[in-house]
Amino acid sequence: MVNSLSKRCISLLPIYKKVPWKSIVLHPIIHPRFKFTCWLAAWQRLATADRLLKIGVQVPLECSFCNNAMETVEHLFFDCSISKAIW
């Protein structure tokens, strides 16, 4: 009876799509502040210039590191020459 009830309850739970960043964010060795930053980046919630502009905060749009492009999450983590050199 209990086994069938637990199976029935589990079948009612929603099935979510697996996300590739889950193992990075939930890894036990990573410091909580880095996990939080990864979580913010994955959900596009970092306070970058493009995001701040959308909510009405006036900031310079150029990248804080290289001053060559608009500061976005994609630029900071993948395109910026200075952050590439650091990584």
Gaussian input, Z-matrix of N, CA and C with variables (Angstrom, degrees):
# hf/3-21g

backbone

0 1
 N
 C     1     B1
 C     2     B2     1     A1
 N     3     B3     2     A2     1     D1
 C     4     B4     3     A3     2     D2
 C     5     B5     4     A4     3     D3
 N     6     B6     5     A5     4     D4
 C     7     B7     6     A6     5     D5
 C     8     B8     7     A7     6     D6
 N     9     B9     8     A8     7     D7
 C    10    B10     9     A9     8     D8
 C    11    B11    10    A10     9     D9
 N    12    B12    11    A11    10    D10
 C    13    B13    12    A12    11    D11
 C    14    B14    13    A13    12    D12
 N    15    B15    14    A14    13    D13
 C    16    B16    15    A15    14    D14
 C    17    B17    16    A16    15    D15
 N    18    B18    17    A17    16    D16
 C    19    B19    18    A18    17    D17
 C    20    B20    19    A19    18    D18
 N    21    B21    20    A20    19    D19
 C    22    B22    21    A21    20    D20
 C    23    B23    22    A22    21    D21
 N    24    B24    23    A23    22    D22
 C    25    B25    24    A24    23    D23
 C    26    B26    25    A25    24    D24
 N    27    B27    26    A26    25    D25
 C    28    B28    27    A27    26    D26
 C    29    B29    28    A28    27    D27
 N    30    B30    29    A29    28    D28
 C    31    B31    30    A30    29    D29
 C    32    B32    31    A31    30    D30
 N    33    B33    32    A32    31    D31
 C    34    B34    33    A33    32    D32
 C    35    B35    34    A34    33    D33
 N    36    B36    35    A35    34    D34
 C    37    B37    36    A36    35    D35
 C    38    B38    37    A37    36    D36
 N    39    B39    38    A38    37    D37
 C    40    B40    39    A39    38    D38
 C    41    B41    40    A40    39    D39
 N    42    B42    41    A41    40    D40
 C    43    B43    42    A42    41    D41
 C    44    B44    43    A43    42    D42
 N    45    B45    44    A44    43    D43
 C    46    B46    45    A45    44    D44
 C    47    B47    46    A46    45    D45
 N    48    B48    47    A47    46    D46
 C    49    B49    48    A48    47    D47
 C    50    B50    49    A49    48    D48
 N    51    B51    50    A50    49    D49
 C    52    B52    51    A51    50    D50
 C    53    B53    52    A52    51    D51
 N    54    B54    53    A53    52    D52
 C    55    B55    54    A54    53    D53
 C    56    B56    55    A55    54    D54
 N    57    B57    56    A56    55    D55
 C    58    B58    57    A57    56    D56
 C    59    B59    58    A58    57    D57
 N    60    B60    59    A59    58    D58
 C    61    B61    60    A60    59    D59
 C    62    B62    61    A61    60    D60
 N    63    B63    62    A62    61    D61
 C    64    B64    63    A63    62    D62
 C    65    B65    64    A64    63    D63
 N    66    B66    65    A65    64    D64
 C    67    B67    66    A66    65    D65
 C    68    B68    67    A67    66    D66
 N    69    B69    68    A68    67    D67
 C    70    B70    69    A69    68    D68
 C    71    B71    70    A70    69    D69
 N    72    B72    71    A71    70    D70
 C    73    B73    72    A72    71    D71
 C    74    B74    73    A73    72    D72
 N    75    B75    74    A74    73    D73
 C    76    B76    75    A75    74    D74
 C    77    B77    76    A76    75    D75
 N    78    B78    77    A77    76    D76
 C    79    B79    78    A78    77    D77
 C    80    B80    79    A79    78    D78
 N    81    B81    80    A80    79    D79
 C    82    B82    81    A81    80    D80
 C    83    B83    82    A82    81    D81
 N    84    B84    83    A83    82    D82
 C    85    B85    84    A84    83    D83
 C    86    B86    85    A85    84    D84
 N    87    B87    86    A86    85    D85
 C    88    B88    87    A87    86    D86
 C    89    B89    88    A88    87    D87
 N    90    B90    89    A89    88    D88
 C    91    B91    90    A90    89    D89
 C    92    B92    91    A91    90    D90
 N    93    B93    92    A92    91    D91
 C    94    B94    93    A93    92    D92
 C    95    B95    94    A94    93    D93
 N    96    B96    95    A95    94    D94
 C    97    B97    96    A96    95    D95
 C    98    B98    97    A97    96    D96
 N    99    B99    98    A98    97    D97
 C   100   B100    99    A99    98    D98
 C   101   B101   100   A100    99    D99
 N   102   B102   101   A101   100   D100
 C   103   B103   102   A102   101   D101
 C   104   B104   103   A103   102   D102
 N   105   B105   104   A104   103   D103
 C   106   B106   105   A105   104   D104
 C   107   B107   106   A106   105   D105
 N   108   B108   107   A107   106   D106
 C   109   B109   108   A108   107   D107
 C   110   B110   109   A109   108   D108
 N   111   B111   110   A110   109   D109
 C   112   B112   111   A111   110   D110
 C   113   B113   112   A112   111   D111
 N   114   B114   113   A113   112   D112
 C   115   B115   114   A114   113   D113
 C   116   B116   115   A115   114   D114
 N   117   B117   116   A116   115   D115
 C   118   B118   117   A117   116   D116
 C   119   B119   118   A118   117   D117
 N   120   B120   119   A119   118   D118
 C   121   B121   120   A120   119   D119
 C   122   B122   121   A121   120   D120
 N   123   B123   122   A122   121   D121
 C   124   B124   123   A123   122   D122
 C   125   B125   124   A124   123   D123
 N   126   B126   125   A125   124   D124
 C   127   B127   126   A126   125   D125
 C   128   B128   127   A127   126   D126
 N   129   B129   128   A128   127   D127
 C   130   B130   129   A129   128   D128
 C   131   B131   130   A130   129   D129
 N   132   B132   131   A131   130   D130
 C   133   B133   132   A132   131   D131
 C   134   B134   133   A133   132   D132
 N   135   B135   134   A134   133   D133
 C   136   B136   135   A135   134   D134
 C   137   B137   136   A136   135   D135
 N   138   B138   137   A137   136   D136
 C   139   B139   138   A138   137   D137
 C   140   B140   139   A139   138   D138
 N   141   B141   140   A140   139   D139
 C   142   B142   141   A141   140   D140
 C   143   B143   142   A142   141   D141
 N   144   B144   143   A143   142   D142
 C   145   B145   144   A144   143   D143
 C   146   B146   145   A145   144   D144
 N   147   B147   146   A146   145   D145
 C   148   B148   147   A147   146   D146
 C   149   B149   148   A148   147   D147
 N   150   B150   149   A149   148   D148
 C   151   B151   150   A150   149   D149
 C   152   B152   151   A151   150   D150
 N   153   B153   152   A152   151   D151
 C   154   B154   153   A153   152   D152
 C   155   B155   154   A154   153   D153
 N   156   B156   155   A155   154   D154
 C   157   B157   156   A156   155   D155
 C   158   B158   157   A157   156   D156
 N   159   B159   158   A158   157   D157
 C   160   B160   159   A159   158   D158
 C   161   B161   160   A160   159   D159
 N   162   B162   161   A161   160   D160
 C   163   B163   162   A162   161   D161
 C   164   B164   163   A163   162   D162
 N   165   B165   164   A164   163   D163
 C   166   B166   165   A165   164   D164
 C   167   B167   166   A166   165   D165
 N   168   B168   167   A167   166   D166
 C   169   B169   168   A168   167   D167
 C   170   B170   169   A169   168   D168
 N   171   B171   170   A170   169   D169
 C   172   B172   171   A171   170   D170
 C   173   B173   172   A172   171   D171
 N   174   B174   173   A173   172   D172
 C   175   B175   174   A174   173   D173
 C   176   B176   175   A175   174   D174
 N   177   B177   176   A176   175   D175
 C   178   B178   177   A177   176   D176
 C   179   B179   178   A178   177   D177
 N   180   B180   179   A179   178   D178
 C   181   B181   180   A180   179   D179
 C   182   B182   181   A181   180   D180
 N   183   B183   182   A182   181   D181
 C   184   B184   183   A183   182   D182
 C   185   B185   184   A184   183   D183
 N   186   B186   185   A185   184   D184
 C   187   B187   186   A186   185   D185
 C   188   B188   187   A187   186   D186
 N   189   B189   188   A188   187   D187
 C   190   B190   189   A189   188   D188
 C   191   B191   190   A190   189   D189
 N   192   B192   191   A191   190   D190
 C   193   B193   192   A192   191   D191
 C   194   B194   193   A193   192   D192
 N   195   B195   194   A194   193   D193
 C   196   B196   195   A195   194   D194
 C   197   B197   196   A196   195   D195
 N   198   B198   197   A197   196   D196
 C   199   B199   198   A198   197   D197
 C   200   B200   199   A199   198   D198
 N   201   B201   200   A200   199   D199
 C   202   B202   201   A201   200   D200
 C   203   B203   202   A202   201   D201
 N   204   B204   203   A203   202   D202
 C   205   B205   204   A204   203   D203
 C   206   B206   205   A205   204   D204
 N   207   B207   206   A206   205   D205
 C   208   B208   207   A207   206   D206
 C   209   B209   208   A208   207   D207
 N   210   B210   209   A209   208   D208
 C   211   B211   210   A210   209   D209
 C   212   B212   211   A211   210   D210
 N   213   B213   212   A212   211   D211
 C   214   B214   213   A213   212   D212
 C   215   B215   214   A214   213   D213
 N   216   B216   215   A215   214   D214
 C   217   B217   216   A216   215   D215
 C   218   B218   217   A217   216   D216
 N   219   B219   218   A218   217   D217
 C   220   B220   219   A219   218   D218
 C   221   B221   220   A220   219   D219
 N   222   B222   221   A221   220   D220
 C   223   B223   222   A222   221   D221
 C   224   B224   223   A223   222   D222
 N   225   B225   224   A224   223   D223
 C   226   B226   225   A225   224   D224
 C   227   B227   226   A226   225   D225
 N   228   B228   227   A227   226   D226
 C   229   B229   228   A228   227   D227
 C   230   B230   229   A229   228   D228
 N   231   B231   230   A230   229   D229
 C   232   B232   231   A231   230   D230
 C   233   B233   232   A232   231   D231
 N   234   B234   233   A233   232   D232
 C   235   B235   234   A234   233   D233
 C   236   B236   235   A235   234   D234
 N   237   B237   236   A236   235   D235
 C   238   B238   237   A237   236   D236
 C   239   B239   238   A238   237   D237
 N   240   B240   239   A239   238   D238
 C   241   B241   240   A240   239   D239
 C   242   B242   241   A241   240   D240
 N   243   B243   242   A242   241   D241
 C   244   B244   243   A243   242   D242
 C   245   B245   244   A244   243   D243
 N   246   B246   245   A245   244   D244
 C   247   B247   246   A246   245   D245
 C   248   B248   247   A247   246   D246
 N   249   B249   248   A248   247   D247
 C   250   B250   249   A249   248   D248
 C   251   B251   250   A250   249   D249
 N   252   B252   251   A251   250   D250
 C   253   B253   252   A252   251   D251
 C   254   B254   253   A253   252   D252
 N   255   B255   254   A254   253   D253
 C   256   B256   255   A255   254   D254
 C   257   B257   256   A256   255   D255
 N   258   B258   257   A257   256   D256
 C   259   B259   258   A258   257   D257
 C   260   B260   259   A259   258   D258

   B1=1.4508
   B2=1.5265
   B3=1.3400
   B4=1.4628
   B5=1.5225
   B6=1.3206
   B7=1.4629
   B8=1.5287
   B9=1.3085
   B10=1.4654
   B11=1.5302
   B12=1.3299
   B13=1.4542
   B14=1.5345
   B15=1.3236
   B16=1.4687
   B17=1.5242
   B18=1.3259
   B19=1.4643
   B20=1.5233
   B21=1.3157
   B22=1.4600
   B23=1.5312
   B24=1.3436
   B25=1.4695
   B26=1.5258
   B27=1.3206
   B28=1.4660
   B29=1.5238
   B30=1.3131
   B31=1.4722
   B32=1.5325
   B33=1.3300
   B34=1.4601
   B35=1.5254
   B36=1.3278
   B37=1.4617
   B38=1.5257
   B39=1.3308
   B40=1.4734
   B41=1.5278
   B42=1.3103
   B43=1.4631
   B44=1.5194
   B45=1.3321
   B46=1.4515
   B47=1.5213
   B48=1.2916
   B49=1.4528
   B50=1.5413
   B51=1.3255
   B52=1.4627
   B53=1.5214
   B54=1.3360
   B55=1.4552
   B56=1.5234
   B57=1.3375
   B58=1.4680
   B59=1.5279
   B60=1.3334
   B61=1.4541
   B62=1.5213
   B63=1.3274
   B64=1.4594
   B65=1.5303
   B66=1.3195
   B67=1.4602
   B68=1.5283
   B69=1.3333
   B70=1.4648
   B71=1.5185
   B72=1.3017
   B73=1.4701
   B74=1.5255
   B75=1.3098
   B76=1.4601
   B77=1.5236
   B78=1.3079
   B79=1.4604
   B80=1.5304
   B81=1.3382
   B82=1.4670
   B83=1.5297
   B84=1.3218
   B85=1.4580
   B86=1.5321
   B87=1.3084
   B88=1.4600
   B89=1.5319
   B90=1.3307
   B91=1.4628
   B92=1.5344
   B93=1.3396
   B94=1.4718
   B95=1.5227
   B96=1.3364
   B97=1.4668
   B98=1.5254
   B99=1.3466
   B100=1.4588
   B101=1.5238
   B102=1.3251
   B103=1.4622
   B104=1.5297
   B105=1.3297
   B106=1.4564
   B107=1.5253
   B108=1.3304
   B109=1.4615
   B110=1.5256
   B111=1.3173
   B112=1.4689
   B113=1.5170
   B114=1.3214
   B115=1.4522
   B116=1.5259
   B117=1.3419
   B118=1.4655
   B119=1.5262
   B120=1.3275
   B121=1.4646
   B122=1.5279
   B123=1.3182
   B124=1.4632
   B125=1.5243
   B126=1.3142
   B127=1.4526
   B128=1.5234
   B129=1.3405
   B130=1.4662
   B131=1.5288
   B132=1.3321
   B133=1.4537
   B134=1.5286
   B135=1.3167
   B136=1.4662
   B137=1.5237
   B138=1.3146
   B139=1.4714
   B140=1.5268
   B141=1.3184
   B142=1.4603
   B143=1.5290
   B144=1.3219
   B145=1.4672
   B146=1.5327
   B147=1.3246
   B148=1.4669
   B149=1.5237
   B150=1.3108
   B151=1.4731
   B152=1.5300
   B153=1.3376
   B154=1.4564
   B155=1.5295
   B156=1.3358
   B157=1.4665
   B158=1.5306
   B159=1.3339
   B160=1.4657
   B161=1.5253
   B162=1.3379
   B163=1.4617
   B164=1.5254
   B165=1.3468
   B166=1.4522
   B167=1.5119
   B168=1.3154
   B169=1.4628
   B170=1.5237
   B171=1.3191
   B172=1.4604
   B173=1.5284
   B174=1.3108
   B175=1.4666
   B176=1.5229
   B177=1.3386
   B178=1.4670
   B179=1.5325
   B180=1.3192
   B181=1.4626
   B182=1.5252
   B183=1.3240
   B184=1.4519
   B185=1.5290
   B186=1.3070
   B187=1.4596
   B188=1.5311
   B189=1.3010
   B190=1.4671
   B191=1.5190
   B192=1.3214
   B193=1.4553
   B194=1.5277
   B195=1.3383
   B196=1.4634
   B197=1.5300
   B198=1.3127
   B199=1.4710
   B200=1.5281
   B201=1.3311
   B202=1.4624
   B203=1.5168
   B204=1.3214
   B205=1.4670
   B206=1.5238
   B207=1.3314
   B208=1.4559
   B209=1.5229
   B210=1.3287
   B211=1.4599
   B212=1.5214
   B213=1.3263
   B214=1.4602
   B215=1.5192
   B216=1.3155
   B217=1.4684
   B218=1.5260
   B219=1.3204
   B220=1.4614
   B221=1.5274
   B222=1.3297
   B223=1.4630
   B224=1.5296
   B225=1.3317
   B226=1.4632
   B227=1.5255
   B228=1.3239
   B229=1.4623
   B230=1.5294
   B231=1.3449
   B232=1.4625
   B233=1.5266
   B234=1.3291
   B235=1.4587
   B236=1.5128
   B237=1.3013
   B238=1.4607
   B239=1.5415
   B240=1.3341
   B241=1.4705
   B242=1.5321
   B243=1.3244
   B244=1.4600
   B245=1.5334
   B246=1.3319
   B247=1.4651
   B248=1.5227
   B249=1.3448
   B250=1.4697
   B251=1.5084
   B252=1.3395
   B253=1.4677
   B254=1.5377
   B255=1.3357
   B256=1.4657
   B257=1.5224
   B258=1.3462
   B259=1.4458
   B260=1.5075
   A1=111.15
   A2=117.12
   A3=120.72
   A4=110.43
   A5=116.08
   A6=120.34
   A7=110.45
   A8=117.90
   A9=120.08
   A10=110.98
   A11=117.11
   A12=120.60
   A13=110.84
   A14=116.94
   A15=119.52
   A16=111.07
   A17=117.74
   A18=120.37
   A19=110.77
   A20=116.91
   A21=121.47
   A22=110.45
   A23=116.65
   A24=120.47
   A25=110.91
   A26=117.02
   A27=121.45
   A28=110.51
   A29=117.34
   A30=119.72
   A31=111.97
   A32=117.58
   A33=120.72
   A34=113.00
   A35=116.85
   A36=120.30
   A37=110.34
   A38=117.31
   A39=118.89
   A40=110.97
   A41=115.42
   A42=121.31
   A43=107.50
   A44=115.56
   A45=121.15
   A46=110.44
   A47=114.91
   A48=122.27
   A49=108.60
   A50=118.14
   A51=121.52
   A52=109.42
   A53=115.90
   A54=121.09
   A55=108.97
   A56=117.89
   A57=120.12
   A58=114.07
   A59=118.96
   A60=120.99
   A61=113.50
   A62=118.53
   A63=121.60
   A64=112.46
   A65=117.91
   A66=120.10
   A67=112.10
   A68=117.32
   A69=120.07
   A70=109.95
   A71=116.74
   A72=121.27
   A73=111.38
   A74=118.23
   A75=120.94
   A76=114.10
   A77=118.61
   A78=121.50
   A79=109.24
   A80=119.20
   A81=120.89
   A82=115.12
   A83=119.05
   A84=121.14
   A85=112.05
   A86=118.27
   A87=121.82
   A88=110.42
   A89=115.65
   A90=121.83
   A91=109.51
   A92=118.04
   A93=120.79
   A94=114.59
   A95=119.48
   A96=118.66
   A97=111.24
   A98=117.78
   A99=120.54
   A100=110.49
   A101=116.85
   A102=120.23
   A103=110.06
   A104=115.49
   A105=119.85
   A106=111.04
   A107=117.47
   A108=121.31
   A109=110.93
   A110=117.41
   A111=120.99
   A112=110.86
   A113=116.25
   A114=120.64
   A115=110.48
   A116=116.76
   A117=120.33
   A118=111.57
   A119=116.58
   A120=120.48
   A121=111.14
   A122=117.29
   A123=120.64
   A124=111.74
   A125=117.94
   A126=122.31
   A127=112.79
   A128=116.92
   A129=122.25
   A130=111.43
   A131=117.03
   A132=121.47
   A133=113.35
   A134=117.58
   A135=119.88
   A136=109.79
   A137=116.44
   A138=121.29
   A139=110.06
   A140=115.98
   A141=120.80
   A142=108.55
   A143=115.68
   A144=120.61
   A145=111.65
   A146=118.00
   A147=119.56
   A148=111.81
   A149=117.05
   A150=120.27
   A151=111.24
   A152=117.46
   A153=120.66
   A154=111.15
   A155=115.75
   A156=120.23
   A157=111.12
   A158=116.76
   A159=121.04
   A160=112.34
   A161=117.19
   A162=119.34
   A163=112.17
   A164=116.71
   A165=120.42
   A166=116.47
   A167=119.12
   A168=122.02
   A169=108.41
   A170=117.53
   A171=121.90
   A172=110.07
   A173=116.40
   A174=123.34
   A175=108.44
   A176=118.18
   A177=119.41
   A178=109.94
   A179=116.62
   A180=120.53
   A181=113.61
   A182=118.26
   A183=120.65
   A184=110.37
   A185=115.41
   A186=122.47
   A187=109.53
   A188=116.80
   A189=121.57
   A190=112.46
   A191=117.87
   A192=121.36
   A193=112.97
   A194=116.65
   A195=119.36
   A196=114.01
   A197=118.76
   A198=124.26
   A199=113.36
   A200=118.09
   A201=121.66
   A202=114.14
   A203=117.80
   A204=120.19
   A205=109.59
   A206=115.18
   A207=119.92
   A208=109.66
   A209=116.33
   A210=121.50
   A211=110.22
   A212=116.21
   A213=123.92
   A214=107.83
   A215=116.36
   A216=119.92
   A217=109.82
   A218=116.69
   A219=120.54
   A220=110.91
   A221=115.77
   A222=119.00
   A223=110.63
   A224=117.21
   A225=119.93
   A226=113.01
   A227=117.14
   A228=119.81
   A229=114.42
   A230=118.40
   A231=118.73
   A232=115.06
   A233=119.04
   A234=120.72
   A235=115.03
   A236=119.11
   A237=122.50
   A238=110.50
   A239=116.28
   A240=120.06
   A241=111.89
   A242=117.91
   A243=121.29
   A244=110.79
   A245=117.30
   A246=118.82
   A247=111.89
   A248=117.45
   A249=119.69
   A250=110.92
   A251=116.55
   A252=120.15
   A253=110.73
   A254=116.85
   A255=120.34
   A256=110.93
   A257=117.40
   A258=120.67
   A259=110.62
   D1=-47.88
   D2=-178.36
   D3=-66.25
   D4=-40.70
   D5=-178.47
   D6=-62.97
   D7=-44.10
   D8=-179.55
   D9=-69.41
   D10=-32.77
   D11=177.91
   D12=-67.48
   D13=-42.23
   D14=178.61
   D15=-67.08
   D16=-37.72
   D17=176.77
   D18=-64.35
   D19=-38.60
   D20=179.44
   D21=-66.62
   D22=-41.45
   D23=178.50
   D24=-64.71
   D25=-41.67
   D26=178.55
   D27=-64.24
   D28=-37.17
   D29=-179.89
   D30=-67.50
   D31=-21.01
   D32=179.43
   D33=-83.19
   D34=-15.35
   D35=179.61
   D36=-68.89
   D37=143.07
   D38=178.64
   D39=-69.86
   D40=148.88
   D41=178.32
   D42=-102.00
   D43=118.83
   D44=-178.86
   D45=-101.24
   D46=152.72
   D47=177.12
   D48=-69.92
   D49=138.69
   D50=178.32
   D51=-73.05
   D52=138.48
   D53=179.42
   D54=-107.88
   D55=141.39
   D56=-174.75
   D57=-70.70
   D58=-20.08
   D59=-175.98
   D60=-90.42
   D61=-0.78
   D62=-176.19
   D63=-60.06
   D64=-44.90
   D65=-177.68
   D66=-67.52
   D67=-27.12
   D68=177.94
   D69=-73.95
   D70=-47.42
   D71=-175.94
   D72=-69.94
   D73=-35.65
   D74=-176.38
   D75=-95.73
   D76=7.84
   D77=179.60
   D78=-64.35
   D79=132.70
   D80=-173.40
   D81=-70.28
   D82=-19.88
   D83=-176.25
   D84=-84.63
   D85=-25.11
   D86=-175.87
   D87=-70.24
   D88=136.59
   D89=-179.98
   D90=-64.59
   D91=143.44
   D92=-176.62
   D93=-56.88
   D94=-34.77
   D95=-179.20
   D96=-68.03
   D97=-32.62
   D98=177.23
   D99=-73.83
   D100=-36.28
   D101=175.06
   D102=-60.63
   D103=-42.50
   D104=-179.05
   D105=-64.84
   D106=-41.19
   D107=177.57
   D108=-63.85
   D109=-42.13
   D110=176.82
   D111=-62.46
   D112=-41.14
   D113=179.19
   D114=-63.60
   D115=-44.12
   D116=177.65
   D117=-61.95
   D118=-41.76
   D119=179.50
   D120=-65.59
   D121=-40.98
   D122=-179.43
   D123=-64.45
   D124=-33.27
   D125=-179.63
   D126=-97.13
   D127=12.24
   D128=178.02
   D129=55.57
   D130=46.61
   D131=-178.40
   D132=-119.11
   D133=9.39
   D134=176.37
   D135=-69.05
   D136=148.06
   D137=-177.50
   D138=-81.98
   D139=69.16
   D140=176.36
   D141=-88.02
   D142=167.70
   D143=-176.44
   D144=-60.08
   D145=-41.71
   D146=-179.22
   D147=-65.51
   D148=-38.61
   D149=179.04
   D150=-70.46
   D151=-41.57
   D152=178.77
   D153=-63.44
   D154=-37.24
   D155=178.14
   D156=-63.42
   D157=-38.37
   D158=179.78
   D159=-63.29
   D160=-31.58
   D161=-178.89
   D162=-95.49
   D163=5.83
   D164=172.20
   D165=97.53
   D166=9.59
   D167=178.19
   D168=-90.89
   D169=125.81
   D170=-179.06
   D171=-85.64
   D172=111.65
   D173=178.09
   D174=-135.96
   D175=158.53
   D176=173.63
   D177=-62.78
   D178=137.87
   D179=-175.85
   D180=-83.97
   D181=-15.49
   D182=-177.31
   D183=-71.70
   D184=152.03
   D185=177.04
   D186=-59.25
   D187=134.25
   D188=-179.15
   D189=-66.47
   D190=-23.26
   D191=-178.02
   D192=-90.42
   D193=-54.03
   D194=-171.42
   D195=-105.42
   D196=-16.94
   D197=-177.94
   D198=56.30
   D199=26.87
   D200=-178.33
   D201=-107.27
   D202=-23.12
   D203=-174.84
   D204=-143.74
   D205=171.29
   D206=177.61
   D207=-69.43
   D208=138.15
   D209=-177.41
   D210=-78.04
   D211=106.49
   D212=174.90
   D213=-127.86
   D214=168.46
   D215=178.01
   D216=-62.04
   D217=-43.69
   D218=-179.26
   D219=-61.65
   D220=-43.04
   D221=-179.55
   D222=-65.08
   D223=-47.58
   D224=-176.65
   D225=-62.12
   D226=-40.63
   D227=-175.18
   D228=-91.30
   D229=-22.68
   D230=-172.81
   D231=-126.26
   D232=-29.89
   D233=-172.27
   D234=-108.10
   D235=-23.93
   D236=-174.44
   D237=-67.98
   D238=127.50
   D239=-177.62
   D240=-66.07
   D241=-34.28
   D242=-179.54
   D243=-70.20
   D244=-45.16
   D245=179.04
   D246=-68.45
   D247=-30.80
   D248=174.63
   D249=-64.00
   D250=-39.35
   D251=179.04
   D252=-66.40
   D253=-35.25
   D254=178.77
   D255=-69.49
   D256=-42.63
   D257=-179.41
   D258=-68.97

